Amino acid sequence: MIKKYVYLTLGFVCVGLAFFGVFIPGLPTTPFVLLAAWFFARSSKKFEKWLLDSPIFGKLLKDWRDYKGLSVKSKIMAVCVIIPTFSLTIFLTSFPVYADIGFALFALLLCTFLVTRPVPPSGSNAGELLRAEDANVE
């Protein structure tokens, strides 16, 4: 019972961080949205549905849930935000050189991870069709 409320609280914290991530460069949005969905799936079907039905995050979450993938548009947008954000952090701060190298490597790793995710099939109900096929197999 306590675990449910901890997950619910963490889900809302992640939604809040994702919201701030839209406006604050360097604070990632997508990982927090994915974490929020994970926490809500384990604590509240109502809030999981709320997040999945979100006009902003719904498609991203459904594509990730159903295909472990991202649309080409999402990949391009993410890389176009990651590169300038990390570059500005490196060039405009006075961190030690090893920290700058670490930032650059992390940005490279993150971009590589995102770009190598599968692209979900096009069509608005592709995920529903996949789940229906899975239900028929069982």
RAQUI-V310092 format. One record per residue. N is the residue number from 1. RES is the residue in one letter. PHI is phi in radians with two decimals (none if undefined). PSI is psi in radians with two decimals (none if undefined). Layout:
# RAQUI-V310092
N/RES/PHI/PSI
N/RES/PHI/PSI
This chain:
# RAQUI-V310092
1/M/none/-0.79
2/I/-1.14/-0.67
3/K/-1.00/-0.69
4/K/-1.05/-0.80
5/Y/-1.25/-0.56
6/V/-1.14/-0.80
7/Y/-1.12/-0.70
8/L/-1.09/-0.79
9/T/-1.09/-0.81
10/L/-1.10/-0.60
11/G/-1.07/-0.78
12/F/-1.21/-0.63
13/V/-1.07/-0.77
14/C/-1.14/-0.67
15/V/-1.09/-0.74
16/G/-1.08/-0.78
17/L/-1.12/-0.67
18/A/-1.11/-0.72
19/F/-1.06/-0.83
20/F/-1.14/-0.55
21/G/-1.11/-0.40
22/V/-1.17/-0.56
23/F/-1.83/-0.38
24/I/-1.82/1.98
25/P/-1.05/2.41
26/G/1.66/-0.34
27/L/-1.65/1.97
28/P/-1.25/2.51
29/T/-1.66/-0.89
30/T/-1.00/-0.83
31/P/-1.05/-0.63
32/F/-1.23/-0.63
33/V/-1.16/-0.75
34/L/-1.11/-0.72
35/L/-1.12/-0.75
36/A/-1.03/-0.78
37/A/-1.07/-0.71
38/W/-1.11/-0.80
39/F/-1.14/-0.74
40/F/-1.18/-0.60
41/A/-1.09/-0.45
42/R/-1.76/-0.01
43/S/-2.29/-0.61
44/S/-2.68/1.92
45/K/-1.10/-0.55
46/K/-1.08/-0.84
47/F/-1.35/-0.50
48/E/-1.10/-0.81
49/K/-1.09/-0.72
50/W/-1.01/-0.77
51/L/-1.24/-0.73
52/L/-1.16/-0.51
53/D/-1.53/-0.01
54/S/-1.08/2.29
55/P/-1.17/-0.37
56/I/-1.52/-0.82
57/F/-1.88/-0.20
58/G/-0.98/-0.90
59/K/-1.11/-0.75
60/L/-0.99/-0.82
61/L/-1.17/-0.73
62/K/-1.16/-0.71
63/D/-1.10/-0.71
64/W/-1.19/-0.79
65/R/-1.10/-0.79
66/D/-1.45/-0.55
67/Y/-2.23/-0.06
68/K/0.92/0.66
69/G/-2.37/3.03
70/L/-2.31/2.54
71/S/-1.19/2.78
72/V/-1.04/-0.71
73/K/-1.05/-0.76
74/S/-1.12/-0.69
75/K/-1.11/-0.80
76/I/-1.11/-0.79
77/M/-1.09/-0.75
78/A/-1.10/-0.83
79/V/-1.13/-0.65
80/C/-1.23/-0.28
81/V/-1.66/-0.70
82/I/-1.11/-0.85
83/I/-1.06/-0.90
84/P/-1.16/-0.64
85/T/-1.10/-0.85
86/F/-1.21/-0.63
87/S/-1.11/-0.79
88/L/-1.10/-0.68
89/T/-1.06/-0.75
90/I/-1.19/-0.79
91/F/-1.46/-0.42
92/L/-1.81/0.02
93/T/-2.00/2.90
94/S/-1.95/0.73
95/F/-1.21/2.75
96/P/-1.08/2.75
97/V/-0.99/-0.70
98/Y/-1.14/-0.52
99/A/-1.22/-0.71
100/D/-1.08/-0.73
101/I/-1.10/-0.72
102/G/-1.07/-0.77
103/F/-1.06/-0.78
104/A/-1.11/-0.75
105/L/-1.15/-0.70
106/F/-1.12/-0.73
107/A/-1.08/-0.75
108/L/-1.09/-0.78
109/L/-1.09/-0.79
110/L/-1.11/-0.80
111/C/-1.10/-0.73
112/T/-1.09/-0.78
113/F/-1.03/-0.84
114/L/-1.13/-0.78
115/V/-1.16/-0.52
116/T/-1.52/-0.03
117/R/-1.22/2.59
118/P/-1.13/2.72
119/V/-1.69/2.15
120/P/-1.10/2.65
121/P/-1.10/2.61
122/S/-1.32/2.76
123/G/2.01/2.37
124/S/-1.27/-0.43
125/N/-1.94/0.36
126/A/-1.08/-0.70
127/G/-1.14/-0.67
128/E/-1.16/-0.69
129/L/-1.11/-0.72
130/L/-1.08/-0.79
131/R/-1.15/-0.63
132/A/-1.15/-0.69
133/E/-1.14/-0.71
134/D/-1.09/-0.66
135/A/-1.18/-0.62
136/N/-1.24/-0.55
137/V/-1.19/-0.70
138/E/-1.28/none
